[in-house]
Every structure is written in structure tokens, then in C-alpha cells.
Amino acid sequence: MITVHTEYQARFREITRITGESFELKQPLVSELAERITQKYGAEMQALLIDPDTQDLNAKGTLYLDSKGNRIFIDDSLEDGETVVFMVGIAGG
């Protein structure tokens, strides 16, 4: 079992109404973290977090980074104590 921390920004923060939280995961996988988050926050989070066509993390205007600043994907592994940042991309010039 590992503990993973989350940091929510923009739309993710609006849905959760908090800046971050911690989850204990049985499997050190992004897929388990995503499942726990969508179970906790419901359909609105599911629509933002998961691409309905691929069941992968939604890459359309959203970004997920690990503690090292690397983009993460649904099949990636997580380390104990890691922080995952959930953010929405902003377009502009």
C-alpha cells in the first residue's frame, strides 16, 4: 500500500472544492488513483478526468504531472509519497 497526494488546480479544484488530498492505494497505479477520484467526486469529475473513447486520462485540455514534472498516463506506476498535479491547460498567445 502506498500514499499518493493530489494537487487540484482550476476546474479540478472547482469540482473537489479543495486544493489537494491524499489517497492510500493498494496498487501503485495511476488507474487506481483515477478510479478513487472519480468514485469520490462523481460524473462531473469522470467527464473531466477520463476520455470516454479510450478510457485513458483525458488529454483534451487537461494535464497530469508527477512530482518530477513528467506527464503521467493511466497505466503508469506511482511511488509512495508522490504528488500528482491535476491541471487544465490554458490557451493563449
mmCIF file as gemmi writes it, N, C-alpha and C atoms, coordinates in Angstrom:
data_model
loop_
_atom_site.group_PDB
_atom_site.id
_atom_site.type_symbol
_atom_site.label_atom_id
_atom_site.label_alt_id
_atom_site.label_comp_id
_atom_site.label_asym_id
_atom_site.label_entity_id
_atom_site.label_seq_id
_atom_site.pdbx_PDB_ins_code
_atom_site.Cartn_x
_atom_site.Cartn_y
_atom_site.Cartn_z
_atom_site.occupancy
_atom_site.B_iso_or_equiv
_atom_site.pdbx_formal_charge
_atom_site.auth_seq_id
_atom_site.auth_asym_id
_atom_site.pdbx_PDB_model_num
ATOM 1 N N . MET Axp A 1 ? 0.839 -1.175 0 1 0 ? 1 A 1
ATOM 2 C CA . MET Axp A 1 ? 0 0 0 1 0 ? 1 A 1
ATOM 3 C C . MET Axp A 1 ? 0.888 1.243 0 1 0 ? 1 A 1
ATOM 4 N N . ILE Axp A 2 ? 0.492 2.24 -0.8 1 0 ? 2 A 1
ATOM 5 C CA . ILE Axp A 2 ? 1.241 3.494 -0.858 1 0 ? 2 A 1
ATOM 6 C C . ILE Axp A 2 ? 0.302 4.671 -0.613 1 0 ? 2 A 1
ATOM 7 N N . THR Axp A 3 ? 0.885 5.798 -0.255 1 0 ? 3 A 1
ATOM 8 C CA . THR Axp A 3 ? 0.13 7.031 -0.113 1 0 ? 3 A 1
ATOM 9 C C . THR Axp A 3 ? 0.54 7.973 -1.225 1 0 ? 3 A 1
ATOM 10 N N . VAL Axp A 4 ? -0.458 8.494 -1.936 1 0 ? 4 A 1
ATOM 11 C CA . VAL Axp A 4 ? -0.234 9.435 -3.025 1 0 ? 4 A 1
ATOM 12 C C . VAL Axp A 4 ? -1.007 10.708 -2.707 1 0 ? 4 A 1
ATOM 13 N N . HIS Axp A 5 ? -0.383 11.83 -2.966 1 0 ? 5 A 1
ATOM 14 C CA . HIS Axp A 5 ? -1.004 13.123 -2.713 1 0 ? 5 A 1
ATOM 15 C C . HIS Axp A 5 ? -1.461 13.721 -4.034 1 0 ? 5 A 1
ATOM 16 N N . THR Axp A 6 ? -2.526 14.481 -3.988 1 0 ? 6 A 1
ATOM 17 C CA . THR Axp A 6 ? -3.019 15.164 -5.186 1 0 ? 6 A 1
ATOM 18 C C . THR Axp A 6 ? -3.007 16.66 -4.955 1 0 ? 6 A 1
ATOM 19 N N . GLU Axp A 7 ? -2.842 17.37 -6.046 1 0 ? 7 A 1
ATOM 20 C CA . GLU Axp A 7 ? -2.969 18.834 -6.032 1 0 ? 7 A 1
ATOM 21 C C . GLU Axp A 7 ? -3.905 19.186 -7.17 1 0 ? 7 A 1
ATOM 22 N N . TYR Axp A 8 ? -5.006 19.856 -6.838 1 0 ? 8 A 1
ATOM 23 C CA . TYR Axp A 8 ? -6.014 20.193 -7.832 1 0 ? 8 A 1
ATOM 24 C C . TYR Axp A 8 ? -5.921 21.668 -8.202 1 0 ? 8 A 1
ATOM 25 N N . GLN Axp A 9 ? -5.97 21.935 -9.501 1 0 ? 9 A 1
ATOM 26 C CA . GLN Axp A 9 ? -5.962 23.301 -9.979 1 0 ? 9 A 1
ATOM 27 C C . GLN Axp A 9 ? -7.151 23.527 -10.901 1 0 ? 9 A 1
ATOM 28 N N . ALA Axp A 10 ? -7.532 24.782 -11.061 1 0 ? 10 A 1
ATOM 29 C CA . ALA Axp A 10 ? -8.574 25.222 -11.996 1 0 ? 10 A 1
ATOM 30 C C . ALA Axp A 10 ? -9.865 24.41 -11.824 1 0 ? 10 A 1
ATOM 31 N N . ARG Axp A 11 ? -10.345 23.82 -12.883 1 0 ? 11 A 1
ATOM 32 C CA . ARG Axp A 11 ? -11.633 23.103 -12.881 1 0 ? 11 A 1
ATOM 33 C C . ARG Axp A 11 ? -11.634 21.938 -11.889 1 0 ? 11 A 1
ATOM 34 N N . PHE Axp A 12 ? -10.501 21.267 -11.731 1 0 ? 12 A 1
ATOM 35 C CA . PHE Axp A 12 ? -10.427 20.164 -10.763 1 0 ? 12 A 1
ATOM 36 C C . PHE Axp A 12 ? -10.687 20.686 -9.346 1 0 ? 12 A 1
ATOM 37 N N . ARG Axp A 13 ? -10.151 21.852 -9.038 1 0 ? 13 A 1
ATOM 38 C CA . ARG Axp A 13 ? -10.363 22.456 -7.722 1 0 ? 13 A 1
ATOM 39 C C . ARG Axp A 13 ? -11.822 22.872 -7.552 1 0 ? 13 A 1
ATOM 40 N N . GLU Axp A 14 ? -12.446 23.34 -8.62 1 0 ? 14 A 1
ATOM 41 C CA . GLU Axp A 14 ? -13.863 23.712 -8.539 1 0 ? 14 A 1
ATOM 42 C C . GLU Axp A 14 ? -14.731 22.507 -8.211 1 0 ? 14 A 1
ATOM 43 N N . ILE Axp A 15 ? -14.422 21.374 -8.793 1 0 ? 15 A 1
ATOM 44 C CA . ILE Axp A 15 ? -15.212 20.159 -8.552 1 0 ? 15 A 1
ATOM 45 C C . ILE Axp A 15 ? -14.971 19.627 -7.14 1 0 ? 15 A 1
ATOM 46 N N . THR Axp A 16 ? -13.716 19.558 -6.731 1 0 ? 16 A 1
ATOM 47 C CA . THR Axp A 16 ? -13.394 18.963 -5.427 1 0 ? 16 A 1
ATOM 48 C C . THR Axp A 16 ? -13.626 19.923 -4.269 1 0 ? 16 A 1
ATOM 49 N N . ARG Axp A 17 ? -13.529 21.223 -4.555 1 0 ? 17 A 1
ATOM 50 C CA . ARG Axp A 17 ? -13.645 22.288 -3.548 1 0 ? 17 A 1
ATOM 51 C C . ARG Axp A 17 ? -12.527 22.241 -2.508 1 0 ? 17 A 1
ATOM 52 N N . ILE Axp A 18 ? -11.411 21.618 -2.893 1 0 ? 18 A 1
ATOM 53 C CA . ILE Axp A 18 ? -10.209 21.591 -2.053 1 0 ? 18 A 1
ATOM 54 C C . ILE Axp A 18 ? -8.99 21.718 -2.959 1 0 ? 18 A 1
ATOM 55 N N . THR Axp A 19 ? -7.849 22.079 -2.365 1 0 ? 19 A 1
ATOM 56 C CA . THR Axp A 19 ? -6.634 22.242 -3.163 1 0 ? 19 A 1
ATOM 57 C C . THR Axp A 19 ? -5.871 20.94 -3.334 1 0 ? 19 A 1
ATOM 58 N N . GLY Axp A 20 ? -6.129 19.963 -2.482 1 0 ? 20 A 1
ATOM 59 C CA . GLY Axp A 20 ? -5.444 18.685 -2.58 1 0 ? 20 A 1
ATOM 60 C C . GLY Axp A 20 ? -5.871 17.749 -1.48 1 0 ? 20 A 1
ATOM 61 N N . GLU Axp A 21 ? -5.464 16.492 -1.611 1 0 ? 21 A 1
ATOM 62 C CA . GLU Axp A 21 ? -5.774 15.475 -0.618 1 0 ? 21 A 1
ATOM 63 C C . GLU Axp A 21 ? -4.836 14.295 -0.814 1 0 ? 21 A 1
ATOM 64 N N . SER Axp A 22 ? -4.949 13.31 0.066 1 0 ? 22 A 1
ATOM 65 C CA . SER Axp A 22 ? -4.103 12.119 -0.014 1 0 ? 22 A 1
ATOM 66 C C . SER Axp A 22 ? -4.966 10.878 -0.14 1 0 ? 22 A 1
ATOM 67 N N . PHE Axp A 23 ? -4.456 9.904 -0.875 1 0 ? 23 A 1
ATOM 68 C CA . PHE Axp A 23 ? -5.145 8.631 -1.065 1 0 ? 23 A 1
ATOM 69 C C . PHE Axp A 23 ? -4.189 7.496 -0.74 1 0 ? 23 A 1
ATOM 70 N N . GLU Axp A 24 ? -4.675 6.483 -0.047 1 0 ? 24 A 1
ATOM 71 C CA . GLU Axp A 24 ? -3.923 5.254 0.139 1 0 ? 24 A 1
ATOM 72 C C . GLU Axp A 24 ? -4.37 4.285 -0.945 1 0 ? 24 A 1
ATOM 73 N N . LEU Axp A 25 ? -3.403 3.809 -1.716 1 0 ? 25 A 1
ATOM 74 C CA . LEU Axp A 25 ? -3.699 2.927 -2.845 1 0 ? 25 A 1
ATOM 75 C C . LEU Axp A 25 ? -3.142 1.532 -2.593 1 0 ? 25 A 1
ATOM 76 N N . LYS Axp A 26 ? -3.929 0.508 -2.906 1 0 ? 26 A 1
ATOM 77 C CA . LYS Axp A 26 ? -3.44 -0.87 -2.806 1 0 ? 26 A 1
ATOM 78 C C . LYS Axp A 26 ? -2.454 -1.174 -3.924 1 0 ? 26 A 1
ATOM 79 N N . GLN Axp A 27 ? -2.769 -0.682 -5.12 1 0 ? 27 A 1
ATOM 80 C CA . GLN Axp A 27 ? -1.887 -0.841 -6.272 1 0 ? 27 A 1
ATOM 81 C C . GLN Axp A 27 ? -1.286 0.524 -6.597 1 0 ? 27 A 1
ATOM 82 N N . PRO Axp A 28 ? 0.012 0.6 -6.832 1 0 ? 28 A 1
ATOM 83 C CA . PRO Axp A 28 ? 0.644 1.903 -7.092 1 0 ? 28 A 1
ATOM 84 C C . PRO Axp A 28 ? 0.459 2.369 -8.531 1 0 ? 28 A 1
ATOM 85 N N . LEU Axp A 29 ? -0.792 2.464 -8.96 1 0 ? 29 A 1
ATOM 86 C CA . LEU Axp A 29 ? -1.083 2.766 -10.358 1 0 ? 29 A 1
ATOM 87 C C . LEU Axp A 29 ? -1.934 4.024 -10.499 1 0 ? 29 A 1
ATOM 88 N N . VAL Axp A 30 ? -1.689 4.775 -11.553 1 0 ? 30 A 1
ATOM 89 C CA . VAL Axp A 30 ? -2.497 5.951 -11.865 1 0 ? 30 A 1
ATOM 90 C C . VAL Axp A 30 ? -3.957 5.528 -12.059 1 0 ? 30 A 1
ATOM 91 N N . SER Axp A 31 ? -4.176 4.365 -12.647 1 0 ? 31 A 1
ATOM 92 C CA . SER Axp A 31 ? -5.548 3.903 -12.879 1 0 ? 31 A 1
ATOM 93 C C . SER Axp A 31 ? -6.323 3.755 -11.573 1 0 ? 31 A 1
ATOM 94 N N . GLU Axp A 32 ? -5.675 3.279 -10.517 1 0 ? 32 A 1
ATOM 95 C CA . GLU Axp A 32 ? -6.371 3.16 -9.236 1 0 ? 32 A 1
ATOM 96 C C . GLU Axp A 32 ? -6.656 4.539 -8.651 1 0 ? 32 A 1
ATOM 97 N N . LEU Axp A 33 ? -5.695 5.453 -8.761 1 0 ? 33 A 1
ATOM 98 C CA . LEU Axp A 33 ? -5.915 6.814 -8.273 1 0 ? 33 A 1
ATOM 99 C C . LEU Axp A 33 ? -7.082 7.456 -9.021 1 0 ? 33 A 1
ATOM 100 N N . ALA Axp A 34 ? -7.117 7.328 -10.331 1 0 ? 34 A 1
ATOM 101 C CA . ALA Axp A 34 ? -8.198 7.906 -11.133 1 0 ? 34 A 1
ATOM 102 C C . ALA Axp A 34 ? -9.548 7.305 -10.733 1 0 ? 34 A 1
ATOM 103 N N . GLU Axp A 35 ? -9.572 6.008 -10.5 1 0 ? 35 A 1
ATOM 104 C CA . GLU Axp A 35 ? -10.816 5.347 -10.091 1 0 ? 35 A 1
ATOM 105 C C . GLU Axp A 35 ? -11.299 5.87 -8.742 1 0 ? 35 A 1
ATOM 106 N N . ARG Axp A 36 ? -10.386 6.009 -7.798 1 0 ? 36 A 1
ATOM 107 C CA . ARG Axp A 36 ? -10.755 6.516 -6.468 1 0 ? 36 A 1
ATOM 108 C C . ARG Axp A 36 ? -11.285 7.94 -6.55 1 0 ? 36 A 1
ATOM 109 N N . ILE Axp A 37 ? -10.644 8.772 -7.374 1 0 ? 37 A 1
ATOM 110 C CA . ILE Axp A 37 ? -11.078 10.17 -7.505 1 0 ? 37 A 1
ATOM 111 C C . ILE Axp A 37 ? -12.446 10.256 -8.16 1 0 ? 37 A 1
ATOM 112 N N . THR Axp A 38 ? -12.665 9.494 -9.224 1 0 ? 38 A 1
ATOM 113 C CA . THR Axp A 38 ? -13.962 9.55 -9.904 1 0 ? 38 A 1
ATOM 114 C C . THR Axp A 38 ? -15.066 8.964 -9.034 1 0 ? 38 A 1
ATOM 115 N N . GLN Axp A 39 ? -14.768 7.942 -8.248 1 0 ? 39 A 1
ATOM 116 C CA . GLN Axp A 39 ? -15.766 7.403 -7.321 1 0 ? 39 A 1
ATOM 117 C C . GLN Axp A 39 ? -16.155 8.446 -6.279 1 0 ? 39 A 1
ATOM 118 N N . LYS Axp A 40 ? -15.184 9.184 -5.803 1 0 ? 40 A 1
ATOM 119 C CA . LYS Axp A 40 ? -15.425 10.172 -4.754 1 0 ? 40 A 1
ATOM 120 C C . LYS Axp A 40 ? -16.189 11.389 -5.263 1 0 ? 40 A 1
ATOM 121 N N . TYR Axp A 41 ? -15.876 11.855 -6.486 1 0 ? 41 A 1
ATOM 122 C CA . TYR Axp A 41 ? -16.42 13.113 -6.978 1 0 ? 41 A 1
ATOM 123 C C . TYR Axp A 41 ? -17.464 12.976 -8.083 1 0 ? 41 A 1
ATOM 124 N N . GLY Axp A 42 ? -17.74 11.771 -8.548 1 0 ? 42 A 1
ATOM 125 C CA . GLY Axp A 42 ? -18.868 11.544 -9.429 1 0 ? 42 A 1
ATOM 126 C C . GLY Axp A 42 ? -18.689 11.848 -10.904 1 0 ? 42 A 1
ATOM 127 N N . ALA Axp A 43 ? -19.843 11.98 -11.568 1 0 ? 43 A 1
ATOM 128 C CA . ALA Axp A 43 ? -19.905 12.078 -13.025 1 0 ? 43 A 1
ATOM 129 C C . ALA Axp A 43 ? -19.185 13.298 -13.58 1 0 ? 43 A 1
ATOM 130 N N . GLU Axp A 44 ? -19.254 14.413 -12.886 1 0 ? 44 A 1
ATOM 131 C CA . GLU Axp A 44 ? -18.592 15.626 -13.375 1 0 ? 44 A 1
ATOM 132 C C . GLU Axp A 44 ? -17.072 15.429 -13.424 1 0 ? 44 A 1
ATOM 133 N N . MET Axp A 45 ? -16.524 14.788 -12.391 1 0 ? 45 A 1
ATOM 134 C CA . MET Axp A 45 ? -15.086 14.501 -12.379 1 0 ? 45 A 1
ATOM 135 C C . MET Axp A 45 ? -14.753 13.441 -13.426 1 0 ? 45 A 1
ATOM 136 N N . GLN Axp A 46 ? -15.586 12.44 -13.554 1 0 ? 46 A 1
ATOM 137 C CA . GLN Axp A 46 ? -15.381 11.389 -14.559 1 0 ? 46 A 1
ATOM 138 C C . GLN Axp A 46 ? -15.274 12 -15.951 1 0 ? 46 A 1
ATOM 139 N N . ALA Axp A 47 ? -16.168 12.927 -16.271 1 0 ? 47 A 1
ATOM 140 C CA . ALA Axp A 47 ? -16.176 13.56 -17.593 1 0 ? 47 A 1
ATOM 141 C C . ALA Axp A 47 ? -14.918 14.39 -17.838 1 0 ? 47 A 1
ATOM 142 N N . LEU Axp A 48 ? -14.391 15.011 -16.808 1 0 ? 48 A 1
ATOM 143 C CA . LEU Axp A 48 ? -13.188 15.83 -16.948 1 0 ? 48 A 1
ATOM 144 C C . LEU Axp A 48 ? -11.922 14.972 -16.977 1 0 ? 48 A 1
ATOM 145 N N . LEU Axp A 49 ? -11.889 13.937 -16.172 1 0 ? 49 A 1
ATOM 146 C CA . LEU Axp A 49 ? -10.676 13.152 -15.957 1 0 ? 49 A 1
ATOM 147 C C . LEU Axp A 49 ? -10.453 12.043 -16.98 1 0 ? 49 A 1
ATOM 148 N N . ILE Axp A 50 ? -11.52 11.38 -17.42 1 0 ? 50 A 1
ATOM 149 C CA . ILE Axp A 50 ? -11.39 10.186 -18.264 1 0 ? 50 A 1
ATOM 150 C C . ILE Axp A 50 ? -11.958 10.425 -19.658 1 0 ? 50 A 1
ATOM 151 N N . ASP Axp A 51 ? -11.185 10.07 -20.677 1 0 ? 51 A 1
ATOM 152 C CA . ASP Axp A 51 ? -11.643 10.14 -22.061 1 0 ? 51 A 1
ATOM 153 C C . ASP Axp A 51 ? -12.613 8.982 -22.295 1 0 ? 51 A 1
ATOM 154 N N . PRO Axp A 52 ? -13.859 9.249 -22.651 1 0 ? 52 A 1
ATOM 155 C CA . PRO Axp A 52 ? -14.839 8.168 -22.806 1 0 ? 52 A 1
ATOM 156 C C . PRO Axp A 52 ? -14.534 7.222 -23.963 1 0 ? 52 A 1
ATOM 157 N N . ASP Axp A 53 ? -13.775 7.669 -24.946 1 0 ? 53 A 1
ATOM 158 C CA . ASP Axp A 53 ? -13.451 6.826 -26.099 1 0 ? 53 A 1
ATOM 159 C C . ASP Axp A 53 ? -12.313 5.856 -25.812 1 0 ? 53 A 1
ATOM 160 N N . THR Axp A 54 ? -11.325 6.301 -25.036 1 0 ? 54 A 1
ATOM 161 C CA . THR Axp A 54 ? -10.135 5.47 -24.806 1 0 ? 54 A 1
ATOM 162 C C . THR Axp A 54 ? -10.037 4.913 -23.388 1 0 ? 54 A 1
ATOM 163 N N . GLN Axp A 55 ? -10.806 5.478 -22.457 1 0 ? 55 A 1
ATOM 164 C CA . GLN Axp A 55 ? -10.736 5.155 -21.031 1 0 ? 55 A 1
ATOM 165 C C . GLN Axp A 55 ? -9.367 5.492 -20.437 1 0 ? 55 A 1
ATOM 166 N N . ASP Axp A 56 ? -8.605 6.322 -21.14 1 0 ? 56 A 1
ATOM 167 C CA . ASP Axp A 56 ? -7.33 6.832 -20.648 1 0 ? 56 A 1
ATOM 168 C C . ASP Axp A 56 ? -7.603 8.174 -19.97 1 0 ? 56 A 1
ATOM 169 N N . LEU Axp A 57 ? -6.579 8.753 -19.363 1 0 ? 57 A 1
ATOM 170 C CA . LEU Axp A 57 ? -6.747 10.097 -18.834 1 0 ? 57 A 1
ATOM 171 C C . LEU Axp A 57 ? -7.056 11.029 -19.987 1 0 ? 57 A 1
ATOM 172 N N . ASN Axp A 58 ? -8.006 11.908 -19.784 1 0 ? 58 A 1
ATOM 173 C CA . ASN Axp A 58 ? -8.423 12.844 -20.816 1 0 ? 58 A 1
ATOM 174 C C . ASN Axp A 58 ? -7.284 13.813 -21.126 1 0 ? 58 A 1
ATOM 175 N N . ALA Axp A 59 ? -6.85 13.854 -22.364 1 0 ? 59 A 1
ATOM 176 C CA . ALA Axp A 59 ? -5.749 14.743 -22.758 1 0 ? 59 A 1
ATOM 177 C C . ALA Axp A 59 ? -6.256 15.984 -23.483 1 0 ? 59 A 1
ATOM 178 N N . LYS Axp A 60 ? -7.568 16.138 -23.558 1 0 ? 60 A 1
ATOM 179 C CA . LYS Axp A 60 ? -8.158 17.267 -24.275 1 0 ? 60 A 1
ATOM 180 C C . LYS Axp A 60 ? -8.293 18.457 -23.33 1 0 ? 60 A 1
ATOM 181 N N . GLY Axp A 61 ? -7.246 19.253 -23.257 1 0 ? 61 A 1
ATOM 182 C CA . GLY Axp A 61 ? -7.271 20.452 -22.434 1 0 ? 61 A 1
ATOM 183 C C . GLY Axp A 61 ? -6.887 20.236 -20.983 1 0 ? 61 A 1
ATOM 184 N N . THR Axp A 62 ? -6.482 19.019 -20.642 1 0 ? 62 A 1
ATOM 185 C CA . THR Axp A 62 ? -6.073 18.731 -19.268 1 0 ? 62 A 1
ATOM 186 C C . THR Axp A 62 ? -4.658 18.165 -19.254 1 0 ? 62 A 1
ATOM 187 N N . LEU Axp A 63 ? -4.018 18.249 -18.095 1 0 ? 63 A 1
ATOM 188 C CA . LEU Axp A 63 ? -2.642 17.799 -17.946 1 0 ? 63 A 1
ATOM 189 C C . LEU Axp A 63 ? -2.461 17.222 -16.555 1 0 ? 63 A 1
ATOM 190 N N . TYR Axp A 64 ? -1.714 16.136 -16.458 1 0 ? 64 A 1
ATOM 191 C CA . TYR Axp A 64 ? -1.46 15.454 -15.194 1 0 ? 64 A 1
ATOM 192 C C . TYR Axp A 64 ? 0.041 15.258 -15.067 1 0 ? 64 A 1
ATOM 193 N N . LEU Axp A 65 ? 0.616 15.784 -13.994 1 0 ? 65 A 1
ATOM 194 C CA . LEU Axp A 65 ? 2.063 15.732 -13.806 1 0 ? 65 A 1
ATOM 195 C C . LEU Axp A 65 ? 2.403 15.045 -12.495 1 0 ? 65 A 1
ATOM 196 N N . ASP Axp A 66 ? 3.522 14.279 -12.511 1 0 ? 66 A 1
ATOM 197 C CA . ASP Axp A 66 ? 4.003 13.66 -11.279 1 0 ? 66 A 1
ATOM 198 C C . ASP Axp A 66 ? 4.931 14.632 -10.55 1 0 ? 66 A 1
ATOM 199 N N . SER Axp A 67 ? 5.518 14.168 -9.464 1 0 ? 67 A 1
ATOM 200 C CA . SER Axp A 67 ? 6.378 15.017 -8.633 1 0 ? 67 A 1
ATOM 201 C C . SER Axp A 67 ? 7.606 15.532 -9.368 1 0 ? 67 A 1
ATOM 202 N N . LYS Axp A 68 ? 7.994 14.833 -10.439 1 0 ? 68 A 1
ATOM 203 C CA . LYS Axp A 68 ? 9.173 15.225 -11.206 1 0 ? 68 A 1
ATOM 204 C C . LYS Axp A 68 ? 8.823 16.143 -12.375 1 0 ? 68 A 1
ATOM 205 N N . GLY Axp A 69 ? 7.535 16.461 -12.529 1 0 ? 69 A 1
ATOM 206 C CA . GLY Axp A 69 ? 7.096 17.308 -13.63 1 0 ? 69 A 1
ATOM 207 C C . GLY Axp A 69 ? 6.839 16.555 -14.915 1 0 ? 69 A 1
ATOM 208 N N . ASN Axp A 70 ? 6.823 15.223 -14.846 1 0 ? 70 A 1
ATOM 209 C CA . ASN Axp A 70 ? 6.569 14.409 -16.026 1 0 ? 70 A 1
ATOM 210 C C . ASN Axp A 70 ? 5.08 14.165 -16.202 1 0 ? 70 A 1
ATOM 211 N N . ARG Axp A 71 ? 4.629 14.196 -17.443 1 0 ? 71 A 1
ATOM 212 C CA . ARG Axp A 71 ? 3.228 13.878 -17.737 1 0 ? 71 A 1
ATOM 213 C C . ARG Axp A 71 ? 2.984 12.409 -17.408 1 0 ? 71 A 1
ATOM 214 N N . ILE Axp A 72 ? 1.844 12.125 -16.791 1 0 ? 72 A 1
ATOM 215 C CA . ILE Axp A 72 ? 1.528 10.741 -16.461 1 0 ? 72 A 1
ATOM 216 C C . ILE Axp A 72 ? 0.338 10.256 -17.281 1 0 ? 72 A 1
ATOM 217 N N . PHE Axp A 73 ? 0.264 8.93 -17.403 1 0 ? 73 A 1
ATOM 218 C CA . PHE Axp A 73 ? -0.786 8.28 -18.172 1 0 ? 73 A 1
ATOM 219 C C . PHE Axp A 73 ? -1.428 7.197 -17.312 1 0 ? 73 A 1
ATOM 220 N N . ILE Axp A 74 ? -2.58 6.703 -17.727 1 0 ? 74 A 1
ATOM 221 C CA . ILE Axp A 74 ? -3.404 5.804 -16.927 1 0 ? 74 A 1
ATOM 222 C C . ILE Axp A 74 ? -2.667 4.527 -16.493 1 0 ? 74 A 1
ATOM 223 N N . ASP Axp A 75 ? -1.754 4.01 -17.309 1 0 ? 75 A 1
ATOM 224 C CA . ASP Axp A 75 ? -1.057 2.758 -16.986 1 0 ? 75 A 1
ATOM 225 C C . ASP Axp A 75 ? 0.248 2.959 -16.223 1 0 ? 75 A 1
ATOM 226 N N . ASP Axp A 76 ? 0.593 4.198 -15.903 1 0 ? 76 A 1
ATOM 227 C CA . ASP Axp A 76 ? 1.846 4.479 -15.192 1 0 ? 76 A 1
ATOM 228 C C . ASP Axp A 76 ? 1.774 4.06 -13.73 1 0 ? 76 A 1
ATOM 229 N N . SER Axp A 77 ? 2.941 3.786 -13.178 1 0 ? 77 A 1
ATOM 230 C CA . SER Axp A 77 ? 3.07 3.467 -11.754 1 0 ? 77 A 1
ATOM 231 C C . SER Axp A 77 ? 3.372 4.729 -10.972 1 0 ? 77 A 1
ATOM 232 N N . LEU Axp A 78 ? 3.01 4.706 -9.706 1 0 ? 78 A 1
ATOM 233 C CA . LEU Axp A 78 ? 3.265 5.822 -8.798 1 0 ? 78 A 1
ATOM 234 C C . LEU Axp A 78 ? 4.147 5.354 -7.665 1 0 ? 78 A 1
ATOM 235 N N . GLU Axp A 79 ? 4.878 6.286 -7.073 1 0 ? 79 A 1
ATOM 236 C CA . GLU Axp A 79 ? 5.746 5.978 -5.947 1 0 ? 79 A 1
ATOM 237 C C . GLU Axp A 79 ? 5.106 6.455 -4.655 1 0 ? 79 A 1
ATOM 238 N N . ASP Axp A 80 ? 5.452 5.801 -3.555 1 0 ? 80 A 1
ATOM 239 C CA . ASP Axp A 80 ? 4.949 6.214 -2.254 1 0 ? 80 A 1
ATOM 240 C C . ASP Axp A 80 ? 5.361 7.652 -1.973 1 0 ? 80 A 1
ATOM 241 N N . GLY Axp A 81 ? 4.407 8.468 -1.543 1 0 ? 81 A 1
ATOM 242 C CA . GLY Axp A 81 ? 4.679 9.858 -1.211 1 0 ? 81 A 1
ATOM 243 C C . GLY Axp A 81 ? 4.623 10.813 -2.388 1 0 ? 81 A 1
ATOM 244 N N . GLU Axp A 82 ? 4.379 10.292 -3.582 1 0 ? 82 A 1
ATOM 245 C CA . GLU Axp A 82 ? 4.356 11.127 -4.784 1 0 ? 82 A 1
ATOM 246 C C . GLU Axp A 82 ? 3.153 12.075 -4.782 1 0 ? 82 A 1
ATOM 247 N N . THR Axp A 83 ? 3.327 13.233 -5.417 1 0 ? 83 A 1
ATOM 248 C CA . THR Axp A 83 ? 2.24 14.193 -5.605 1 0 ? 83 A 1
ATOM 249 C C . THR Axp A 83 ? 1.908 14.252 -7.089 1 0 ? 83 A 1
ATOM 250 N N . VAL Axp A 84 ? 0.619 14.13 -7.391 1 0 ? 84 A 1
ATOM 251 C CA . VAL Axp A 84 ? 0.142 14.236 -8.767 1 0 ? 84 A 1
ATOM 252 C C . VAL Axp A 84 ? -0.663 15.527 -8.87 1 0 ? 84 A 1
ATOM 253 N N . VAL Axp A 85 ? -0.301 16.343 -9.859 1 0 ? 85 A 1
ATOM 254 C CA . VAL Axp A 85 ? -0.974 17.621 -10.07 1 0 ? 85 A 1
ATOM 255 C C . VAL Axp A 85 ? -1.965 17.46 -11.22 1 0 ? 85 A 1
ATOM 256 N N . PHE Axp A 86 ? -3.204 17.874 -10.972 1 0 ? 86 A 1
ATOM 257 C CA . PHE Axp A 86 ? -4.273 17.83 -11.966 1 0 ? 86 A 1
ATOM 258 C C . PHE Axp A 86 ? -4.544 19.26 -12.402 1 0 ? 86 A 1
ATOM 259 N N . MET Axp A 87 ? -4.316 19.552 -13.693 1 0 ? 87 A 1
ATOM 260 C CA . MET Axp A 87 ? -4.474 20.919 -14.168 1 0 ? 87 A 1
ATOM 261 C C . MET Axp A 87 ? -5.195 20.964 -15.512 1 0 ? 87 A 1
ATOM 262 N N . VAL Axp A 88 ? -5.724 22.135 -15.814 1 0 ? 88 A 1
ATOM 263 C CA . VAL Axp A 88 ? -6.393 22.377 -17.084 1 0 ? 88 A 1
ATOM 264 C C . VAL Axp A 88 ? -5.532 23.34 -17.872 1 0 ? 88 A 1
ATOM 265 N N . GLY Axp A 89 ? -5.276 22.988 -19.132 1 0 ? 89 A 1
ATOM 266 C CA . GLY Axp A 89 ? -4.454 23.838 -19.981 1 0 ? 89 A 1
ATOM 267 C C . GLY Axp A 89 ? -5.164 25.137 -20.33 1 0 ? 89 A 1
ATOM 268 N N . ILE Axp A 90 ? -4.383 26.154 -20.517 1 0 ? 90 A 1
ATOM 269 C CA . ILE Axp A 90 ? -4.918 27.462 -20.889 1 0 ? 90 A 1
ATOM 270 C C . ILE Axp A 90 ? -4.307 27.86 -22.222 1 0 ? 90 A 1
ATOM 271 N N . ALA Axp A 91 ? -5.151 28.164 -23.174 1 0 ? 91 A 1
ATOM 272 C CA . ALA Axp A 91 ? -4.669 28.583 -24.487 1 0 ? 91 A 1
ATOM 273 C C . ALA Axp A 91 ? -4.486 30.092 -24.501 1 0 ? 91 A 1
ATOM 274 N N . GLY Axp A 92 ? -3.58 30.51 -25.31 1 0 ? 92 A 1
ATOM 275 C CA . GLY Axp A 92 ? -3.373 31.943 -25.418 1 0 ? 92 A 1
ATOM 276 C C . GLY Axp A 92 ? -2.162 32.256 -26.264 1 0 ? 92 A 1
ATOM 277 N N . GLY Axp A 93 ? -1.905 33.507 -26.442 1 0 ? 93 A 1
ATOM 278 C CA . GLY Axp A 93 ? -0.8 33.884 -27.298 1 0 ? 93 A 1
ATOM 279 C C . GLY Axp A 93 ? 0.217 34.72 -26.598 1 0 ? 93 A 1
